[in-house]
Amino acid sequence: MTENAVLRLRAERLARATRPFLARGNRILRCQRCLLPQNNCLCATVAAQSARSRFLLVMFDSEPMKPSNTGRLIADILPDTKAYNWSRLDPDPRLLAAVRDDSVQPLVVFPESYADVGRPVLNTPPLTGKPPLFIMLDGTWSEARKMFRKSPWLDGFPVMSLALTTPSRYTLREAHAEGQHCTAEVAAALLNQAGDHVAGEALTAHFLHFRDRYLAGKPHHPIHQLGLTEST
């Protein structure tokens, strides 16, 4: 697996931690790159791709540490993905510089119902002009809403709002509401709609592989009773 921004962000988060981060299943011996149980490691299967689209992950607090996080799957497939921790009062200067880069079109990926009146909203990615920079707010639903509301440096950018018609295949965390999708699923849809089909298909395959191996380490998860693993 190629080094990427999420792995670096996780290392930074660990370095400044004052106590160990104990996620669910913390007694399991995990690969320190993919965070799956060592016997389910998928690092050797990752094949990086290139794409016109760019991604920037704004990750809430401990999100880079969670084994169930899917934002890092984007960085696995697209190693030039940028990732930064969110701060309401002190945003990372590197993050601010990245969204002000004149070579890209920054777009905040979020449901349009949360956009203020008059704010530009796109329902399909731009296919011409500068490459899109998809800004993904990565956290739980309540955390993502907080980041959207309390990040004034995002307010000047259009909202990219997708309507996904297929049900989510995530299943690792309970969705806040019907019709919600995880970060990797939204990113794969954006790639496909932006014309980056090879990268989009690679991300979808990587996500399903990750999901199956994650669930393989949880034999008592309810999904096993439904027979929905193995890339259903």
Rosetta silent file (secondary structure, phi, psi, omega in degrees, C-alpha in Angstrom):
SEQUENCE: MTENAVLRLRAERLARATRPFLARGNRILRCQRCLLPQNNCLCATVAAQSARSRFLLVMFDSEPMKPSNTGRLIADILPDTKAYNWSRLDPDPRLLAAVRDDSVQPLVVFPESYADVGRPVLNTPPLTGKPPLFIMLDGTWSEARKMFRKSPWLDGFPVMSLALTTPSRYTLREAHAEGQHCTAEVAAALLNQAGDHVAGEALTAHFLHFRDRYLAGKPHHPIHQLGLTEST
SCORE:     score description
SCORE:     0.000 S_00000001
   1 L     0.000  132.466 -179.355    0.000    0.000    0.000 S_00000001
   2 L   -72.679  142.719  173.582    1.356    3.431   -0.985 S_00000001
   3 L   -57.852  141.862 -179.812    1.948    5.992    1.751 S_00000001
   4 L  -147.405  175.190 -172.288   -0.876    8.538    1.800 S_00000001
   5 H   -66.861  -31.947 -179.319   -2.199   11.574    3.659 S_00000001
   6 H   -70.678  -39.862  175.876   -4.602    9.635    5.897 S_00000001
   7 H   -61.845  -41.076  178.385   -1.821    7.362    7.123 S_00000001
   8 H   -66.651  -39.671  179.227    0.300   10.450    7.854 S_00000001
   9 H   -65.201  -39.414  177.464   -2.611   12.148    9.611 S_00000001
  10 H   -63.045  -41.640  178.822   -3.162    9.078   11.755 S_00000001
  11 H   -62.689  -40.743  178.091    0.546    9.066   12.688 S_00000001
  12 H   -63.701  -41.910 -179.504    0.335   12.746   13.647 S_00000001
  13 H   -64.145  -40.753  178.071   -2.765   12.085   15.745 S_00000001
  14 H   -65.770  -38.643 -176.431   -1.035    9.213   17.548 S_00000001
  15 H   -65.451  -31.725 -178.084    2.073   11.306   18.178 S_00000001
  16 H   -98.843    1.358  179.881    0.148   14.031   20.003 S_00000001
  17 L   -69.177  141.343  178.979   -2.204   11.705   21.900 S_00000001
  18 L   -95.707   -9.424  175.763   -1.915   11.829   25.671 S_00000001
  19 L  -152.439  158.965 -177.507   -3.449    8.378   26.126 S_00000001
  20 L   -61.314  143.271  173.999   -4.004    5.327   23.921 S_00000001
  21 L   -86.582  119.355 -176.080   -6.901    5.432   21.469 S_00000001
  22 L  -112.244   93.892  175.425   -9.096    2.441   22.259 S_00000001
  23 L   -79.805  169.896  174.757  -11.515    1.691   19.432 S_00000001
  24 L   -58.997  140.533 -178.332  -13.980   -1.155   19.574 S_00000001
  25 L    73.011   27.621 -174.365  -12.121   -4.439   19.236 S_00000001
  26 L   -69.328  -12.873  178.480   -8.920   -2.836   20.506 S_00000001
  27 L   -81.263  -11.370 -179.270   -7.634   -6.170   21.821 S_00000001
  28 L   -76.131  138.135  174.463   -7.407   -7.532   18.281 S_00000001
  29 L   -74.857  117.577 -174.011   -3.976   -7.502   16.643 S_00000001
  30 E  -116.085  149.607  167.324   -4.423   -5.211   13.666 S_00000001
  31 L   -63.931  133.897 -176.146   -2.406   -4.245   10.621 S_00000001
  32 L   -84.721    5.554  174.685   -1.278   -0.685   11.334 S_00000001
  33 L  -105.854  -56.228 -178.983   -1.926    0.402    7.757 S_00000001
  34 L   -90.638  -11.288  178.384   -5.383   -0.922    6.842 S_00000001
  35 L    66.076   12.972  174.147   -6.444   -1.346   10.511 S_00000001
  36 L   -87.223  160.383  172.858   -8.020   -4.719    9.803 S_00000001
  37 E   -52.476  143.192 -172.752   -7.200   -7.803   11.881 S_00000001
  38 H   -55.432  -35.665 -179.456   -3.797   -9.036   10.746 S_00000001
  39 H   -77.267   -6.128  176.318   -5.200  -12.253    9.278 S_00000001
  40 H  -114.326   12.085 -176.660   -7.656  -10.160    7.185 S_00000001
  41 L   -53.519  136.258  179.262   -5.140   -7.529    6.014 S_00000001
  42 L  -115.759   12.057 -176.205   -5.888   -6.243    2.505 S_00000001
  43 H   -55.580  -38.419 -176.908   -2.827   -4.042    1.946 S_00000001
  44 H   -69.146  -14.128 -176.883   -1.403   -6.361   -0.716 S_00000001
  45 H   -94.961   -7.303 -174.673   -4.575   -6.036   -2.799 S_00000001
  46 L   -76.293  128.213  177.734   -4.584   -2.231   -3.106 S_00000001
  47 L  -123.048  108.662 -177.672   -3.893   -0.917   -6.612 S_00000001
  48 L   -66.180  149.095  179.681   -3.543    2.868   -6.819 S_00000001
  49 L  -126.338  170.479  172.612   -5.187    4.698   -9.729 S_00000001
  50 L  -115.874  156.835 -178.865   -4.994    8.139  -11.282 S_00000001
  51 L  -157.805  154.622  172.552   -7.926   10.477  -11.912 S_00000001
  52 L   -69.637  -38.108 -179.431   -8.714   14.009  -13.028 S_00000001
  53 L   -67.140  148.425  176.270  -10.819   14.493   -9.894 S_00000001
  54 E  -121.224  152.507  179.507   -9.116   15.463   -6.641 S_00000001
  55 E  -128.468  144.107  173.441  -10.232   14.789   -3.074 S_00000001
  56 E  -132.637  120.051 -179.774   -9.643   16.584    0.206 S_00000001
  57 E   -96.594  124.318  170.861  -10.777   14.906    3.423 S_00000001
  58 E  -104.289  107.393 -167.988  -11.637   17.081    6.420 S_00000001
  59 E  -104.794  131.735 -177.675  -11.650   14.500    9.207 S_00000001
  60 L   -77.885  121.786  170.558  -13.304   14.991   12.566 S_00000001
  61 L    38.375 -104.266 -172.610  -11.034   14.459   15.580 S_00000001
  62 L   -89.649    8.691 -176.332  -10.413   10.697   15.978 S_00000001
  63 H   -55.673  -39.088  179.006  -11.906    9.622   12.628 S_00000001
  64 H   -63.389  -16.533 -176.387   -8.487    8.656   11.135 S_00000001
  65 H   -88.709  -15.745 -170.845   -8.052    6.234   14.042 S_00000001
  66 L   -81.738  126.960  177.888  -11.273    4.272   13.553 S_00000001
  67 L   -59.762  -25.833 -177.759  -10.997    0.878   11.801 S_00000001
  68 L   -85.254   -2.657 -178.887  -14.477    1.406   10.312 S_00000001
  69 L   -65.847  137.296  179.195  -13.550    4.688    8.595 S_00000001
  70 L  -110.062   -7.946  176.981  -13.907    4.600    4.784 S_00000001
  71 H   -59.106  -36.020 -178.934  -12.468    8.012    3.919 S_00000001
  72 H   -66.537  -20.189  177.035   -9.013    6.457    4.004 S_00000001
  73 H   -65.439  -31.440  176.758  -10.063    4.044    1.248 S_00000001
  74 H   -62.110  -45.541 -179.443  -10.161    7.032   -1.112 S_00000001
  75 H   -67.360  -28.734  175.066   -6.532    7.796   -0.274 S_00000001
  76 H   -60.887  -45.163 -175.532   -5.622    4.134   -0.833 S_00000001
  77 H   -82.553  -37.104  179.779   -6.858    4.320   -4.435 S_00000001
  78 L  -118.719   88.822 -172.761   -5.932    7.971   -5.106 S_00000001
  79 L   -63.260  -13.990  177.494   -2.656    8.591   -3.212 S_00000001
  80 L   -86.321    5.228  174.338   -2.689   12.336   -4.004 S_00000001
  81 L   -59.183  138.106  177.200   -5.775   12.736   -1.785 S_00000001
  82 E   -99.559  150.210 -179.483   -5.238   15.350    0.920 S_00000001
  83 E  -146.886  133.866  179.575   -6.407   14.857    4.521 S_00000001
  84 E  -142.531  149.658  171.708   -6.511   17.194    7.506 S_00000001
  85 E   -74.132  146.571  178.917   -8.088   17.199   10.939 S_00000001
  86 L   -84.739  141.911  172.234  -10.925   19.671   11.404 S_00000001
  87 L  -141.880  128.387 -179.783  -10.665   22.565   13.829 S_00000001
  88 L   -69.624  -41.022 -172.933  -13.375   25.170   14.300 S_00000001
  89 L   -97.304  -24.615 -173.171  -11.086   27.850   15.726 S_00000001
  90 L  -138.422   68.665 -179.578   -7.673   27.000   14.278 S_00000001
  91 L   -62.092  144.844 -178.550   -7.905   25.377   10.821 S_00000001
  92 L   -59.642  126.753  178.176   -4.682   23.891    9.501 S_00000001
  93 H   -56.318  -31.341  178.091   -2.888   26.472    7.278 S_00000001
  94 H   -67.633  -34.853  176.204   -2.140   23.655    4.820 S_00000001
  95 H   -65.248  -47.133  179.526   -5.865   22.963    4.557 S_00000001
  96 H   -61.528  -39.100  178.348   -6.648   26.614    3.871 S_00000001
  97 H   -65.863  -38.026 -178.274   -3.914   26.729    1.218 S_00000001
  98 H   -65.200  -40.424 -178.262   -5.265   23.583   -0.451 S_00000001
  99 H   -78.830  -13.204  177.521   -8.810   24.941   -0.840 S_00000001
 100 L   -98.237    7.810 -179.948   -7.443   28.233   -2.190 S_00000001
 101 L   -66.622  119.647 -176.626   -5.406   26.506   -4.902 S_00000001
 102 L   -70.784   -9.096 -176.385   -6.284   28.245   -8.183 S_00000001
 103 L   -86.581   -3.854 -177.834   -5.612   25.100  -10.229 S_00000001
 104 L  -130.694  165.498  174.416   -8.750   23.275   -8.950 S_00000001
 105 E  -105.332  101.260 -179.928  -12.505   23.856   -8.482 S_00000001
 106 E   -70.430  133.419  179.130  -13.311   23.350   -4.768 S_00000001
 107 E  -135.817  127.197 -179.493  -16.741   21.783   -4.146 S_00000001
 108 E   -88.971  115.275 -175.623  -18.144   20.977   -0.698 S_00000001
 109 E   -82.848  109.421 -177.038  -19.822   17.575   -0.858 S_00000001
 110 L  -166.760  153.550  179.627  -22.977   17.823    1.265 S_00000001
 111 L   -60.374  135.628 -174.883  -26.770   17.587    0.875 S_00000001
 112 H   -65.967  -19.664 -179.834  -28.160   20.719   -0.744 S_00000001
 113 H   -63.919  -17.143  179.758  -30.949   20.980    1.841 S_00000001
 114 H   -95.126   -4.766 -178.750  -28.333   22.341    4.275 S_00000001
 115 L   -79.081  141.039  176.548  -27.075   25.057    1.930 S_00000001
 116 L   -65.483  153.387  177.197  -28.099   28.652    2.617 S_00000001
 117 L   -57.909  132.313  179.328  -30.430   30.329    0.166 S_00000001
 118 L    93.322  -12.399  178.761  -28.440   31.712   -2.748 S_00000001
 119 L   -75.929  132.147  179.677  -25.457   29.410   -2.329 S_00000001
 120 L   -60.626  136.748  179.279  -24.532   27.714   -5.632 S_00000001
 121 E  -129.258  132.017  174.243  -25.445   24.016   -5.717 S_00000001
 122 E  -111.521  142.289  176.243  -24.328   21.419   -8.280 S_00000001
 123 L  -109.344   -8.190  172.463  -26.018   18.050   -8.714 S_00000001
 124 L  -137.663  145.130 -178.901  -23.472   16.658  -11.176 S_00000001
 125 L   -66.759  149.786  176.480  -19.692   17.177  -11.165 S_00000001
 126 L   -69.120  135.741 -178.423  -18.184   19.597  -13.701 S_00000001
 127 L  -101.722   -7.099  179.834  -16.730   17.822  -16.717 S_00000001
 128 L  -129.260  170.632  179.090  -14.825   20.793  -18.136 S_00000001
 129 L    80.977 -154.626 -178.562  -12.539   23.483  -16.799 S_00000001
 130 L   -65.723  150.800  176.506  -10.305   23.017  -13.801 S_00000001
 131 L   -60.116  141.338  176.852  -10.303   19.595  -12.090 S_00000001
 132 E   -71.788  141.481  170.012  -12.840   19.372   -9.267 S_00000001
 133 E  -109.618  102.148 -178.171  -11.548   19.284   -5.706 S_00000001
 134 E   -82.026  114.688 -179.888  -14.196   17.353   -3.800 S_00000001
 135 E   -92.597  112.087 -176.015  -14.106   18.417   -0.136 S_00000001
 136 E  -103.158  125.452  177.720  -15.422   15.507    1.950 S_00000001
 137 E   -92.513  105.562 -166.427  -16.474   16.109    5.565 S_00000001
 138 E  -105.134  110.734  178.974  -15.545   12.806    7.153 S_00000001
 139 L   179.055 -168.985  172.181  -17.124   11.830   10.465 S_00000001
 140 L   -66.182  169.962 -177.333  -20.431   10.694   11.889 S_00000001
 141 H   -62.197  -43.129  179.780  -23.492   12.444   10.499 S_00000001
 142 H   -65.576  -35.541  177.381  -23.743   14.840   13.469 S_00000001
 143 H   -67.851  -41.678  179.392  -20.009   15.586   13.201 S_00000001
 144 H   -63.224  -40.825  177.443  -20.268   16.245    9.466 S_00000001
 145 H   -62.872  -39.549  178.268  -23.153   18.665   10.028 S_00000001
 146 H   -63.083  -43.966  179.433  -21.109   20.469   12.664 S_00000001
 147 H   -62.780  -39.563 -178.944  -18.157   20.799   10.286 S_00000001
 148 H   -65.603  -41.390 -175.939  -20.442   22.100    7.536 S_00000001
 149 H   -76.952  -31.522 -168.828  -22.064   24.714    9.806 S_00000001
 150 L  -114.100   30.843  176.802  -18.957   25.855   11.664 S_00000001
 151 L  -124.713   80.855 -176.151  -16.329   26.138    8.909 S_00000001
 152 H   -59.801  -24.011  178.813  -16.653   29.687    7.538 S_00000001
 153 H   -69.468  -10.233  175.911  -13.697   29.098    5.226 S_00000001
 154 H   -92.759  -16.617 -167.765  -15.970   26.687    3.290 S_00000001
 155 L   -62.459  -24.124 -177.292  -18.862   29.111    2.861 S_00000001
 156 L   -84.219   -1.787 -176.622  -17.595   30.634   -0.373 S_00000001
 157 L  -103.026  147.629  176.958  -17.520   27.352   -2.287 S_00000001
 158 L   -62.545  154.654  174.488  -20.416   25.689   -4.145 S_00000001
 159 E   -92.767  132.597  175.345  -22.124   22.678   -2.624 S_00000001
 160 E  -102.486  107.827 -174.700  -21.862   19.391   -4.539 S_00000001
 161 L  -116.412  115.109  179.790  -25.053   17.463   -3.731 S_00000001
 162 L  -100.983  144.470  172.077  -25.526   13.939   -5.116 S_00000001
 163 L  -111.204  101.159 -179.243  -28.745   11.951   -5.082 S_00000001
 164 L   -89.101  127.394 -175.024  -27.710    8.291   -4.914 S_00000001
 165 L   -93.031  -18.573 -179.444  -30.531    5.923   -5.829 S_00000001
 166 L   -87.456  145.346  178.958  -28.892    2.638   -4.832 S_00000001
 167 L   -64.939  150.775  176.134  -29.000    1.530   -1.173 S_00000001
 168 L   -65.498  143.810  175.597  -25.826    1.819    0.861 S_00000001
 169 L  -112.084   21.674 -175.722  -23.729   -1.318    1.178 S_00000001
 170 L   -70.681  -69.001  173.823  -21.702   -0.045    4.117 S_00000001
 171 L    69.181   -4.021 -176.488  -23.351   -1.824    7.121 S_00000001
 172 L   -83.829  -25.214  174.105  -20.387   -1.214    9.485 S_00000001
 173 L  -131.785  154.364  178.393  -22.082    1.662   11.300 S_00000001
 174 L   -73.922  129.761  179.224  -25.752    2.449   11.724 S_00000001
 175 L   -71.151  146.813  178.627  -26.930    5.095    9.251 S_00000001
 176 L   -66.964  -35.863 -179.054  -28.454    8.270   10.664 S_00000001
 177 L  -153.581  159.830  179.534  -31.319    8.056    8.170 S_00000001
 178 L   -61.434  139.753  178.157  -32.458    5.948    5.254 S_00000001
 179 L    93.309   -5.206  178.381  -30.636    6.736    2.024 S_00000001
 180 L   -81.868  148.874 -177.908  -27.353    7.831    3.596 S_00000001
 181 L  -126.972  157.183  179.151  -24.080    6.464    2.239 S_00000001
 182 L   -78.350  169.788 -174.646  -20.575    6.251    3.619 S_00000001
 183 H   -58.230  -44.607 -177.879  -17.740    8.501    2.477 S_00000001
 184 H   -66.116  -36.798  178.893  -16.175    5.963    0.093 S_00000001
 185 H   -65.113  -42.386  178.330  -19.505    5.212   -1.607 S_00000001
 186 H   -64.322  -42.952 -179.861  -20.132    8.906   -2.247 S_00000001
 187 H   -62.669  -41.130  178.685  -16.582    9.364   -3.555 S_00000001
 188 H   -62.410  -41.312  178.096  -16.939    6.417   -5.958 S_00000001
 189 H   -64.594  -40.561  177.240  -20.180    7.893   -7.308 S_00000001
 190 H   -61.378  -44.570  179.133  -18.498   11.276   -7.775 S_00000001
 191 H   -59.563  -46.557 -179.019  -15.630    9.680   -9.674 S_00000001
 192 H   -64.039  -42.088 -179.604  -17.989    7.833  -12.000 S_00000001
 193 H   -71.857  -24.549  178.454  -20.124   10.910  -12.654 S_00000001
 194 L   -84.925   -0.254  178.828  -17.001   13.009  -13.234 S_00000001
 195 L    92.716    2.021  178.793  -15.823   10.591  -15.933 S_00000001
 196 L   -92.783   65.507 -170.253  -13.122    8.896  -13.827 S_00000001
 197 H   -67.663  -38.949 -178.471  -14.695    5.478  -14.332 S_00000001
 198 H   -63.581  -46.344  178.886  -11.602    3.328  -13.803 S_00000001
 199 H   -65.645  -39.062  178.936  -10.832    4.998  -10.478 S_00000001
 200 H   -62.686  -43.245  178.696  -14.507    4.877   -9.486 S_00000001
 201 H   -68.600  -36.975  178.677  -14.759    1.157  -10.152 S_00000001
 202 H   -65.363  -39.690  179.059  -11.464    0.530   -8.353 S_00000001
 203 H   -67.141  -41.597  177.786  -12.687    2.441   -5.294 S_00000001
 204 H   -61.199  -45.359  179.548  -15.978    0.531   -5.249 S_00000001
 205 H   -62.881  -41.327  179.455  -14.151   -2.809   -5.469 S_00000001
 206 H   -64.681  -42.632  178.256  -11.729   -1.742   -2.717 S_00000001
 207 H   -60.406  -46.059 -178.709  -14.617   -0.608   -0.506 S_00000001
 208 H   -67.335  -36.845  177.309  -16.482   -3.911   -0.900 S_00000001
 209 H   -64.787  -44.707  177.146  -13.304   -5.893   -0.270 S_00000001
 210 H   -60.408  -47.070 -179.093  -12.646   -3.819    2.851 S_00000001
 211 H   -58.388  -45.250 -178.010  -16.222   -4.252    4.064 S_00000001
 212 H   -64.361  -42.153 -179.170  -16.130   -8.023    3.620 S_00000001
 213 H   -72.200  -33.110  175.239  -12.799   -8.417    5.413 S_00000001
 214 H   -62.792  -47.745 -178.217  -13.890   -6.086    8.210 S_00000001
 215 H   -70.069  -26.540  177.299  -17.064   -8.125    8.741 S_00000001
 216 H   -62.299  -26.070  178.110  -15.127  -11.386    8.525 S_00000001
 217 L   -86.969    2.077  179.392  -13.506  -10.329   11.778 S_00000001
 218 L  -128.120   73.361 -173.600  -16.929   -9.820   13.391 S_00000001
 219 L   -62.907  -17.391 -179.171  -18.657  -13.221   13.160 S_00000001
 220 L   -98.037    5.197  177.890  -21.521  -12.094   15.419 S_00000001
 221 L   -62.513  139.405 -178.104  -22.417   -9.041   13.334 S_00000001
 222 L   -55.754  -26.394 -176.970  -26.143   -9.168   12.327 S_00000001
 223 H   -63.359  -27.778  179.432  -25.251   -9.020    8.636 S_00000001
 224 H   -65.730  -26.236  178.027  -23.934  -12.578    8.778 S_00000001
 225 H   -74.410  -19.031 -177.876  -27.450  -13.721    9.602 S_00000001
 226 H   -98.092   -8.982  179.747  -28.674  -12.079    6.383 S_00000001
 227 L    66.894   37.818 -173.827  -26.017  -13.542    4.096 S_00000001
 228 L  -106.142   10.972  177.035  -25.067  -10.134    2.683 S_00000001
 229 L   -86.403 -167.180 -176.449  -21.275  -10.340    2.743 S_00000001
 230 L    58.406   53.939  171.187  -18.914  -11.330   -0.073 S_00000001
 231 L    56.759   40.329  177.010  -19.438   -8.144   -2.098 S_00000001
 232 L   -63.552    0.000    0.000  -23.203   -8.404   -2.259 S_00000001
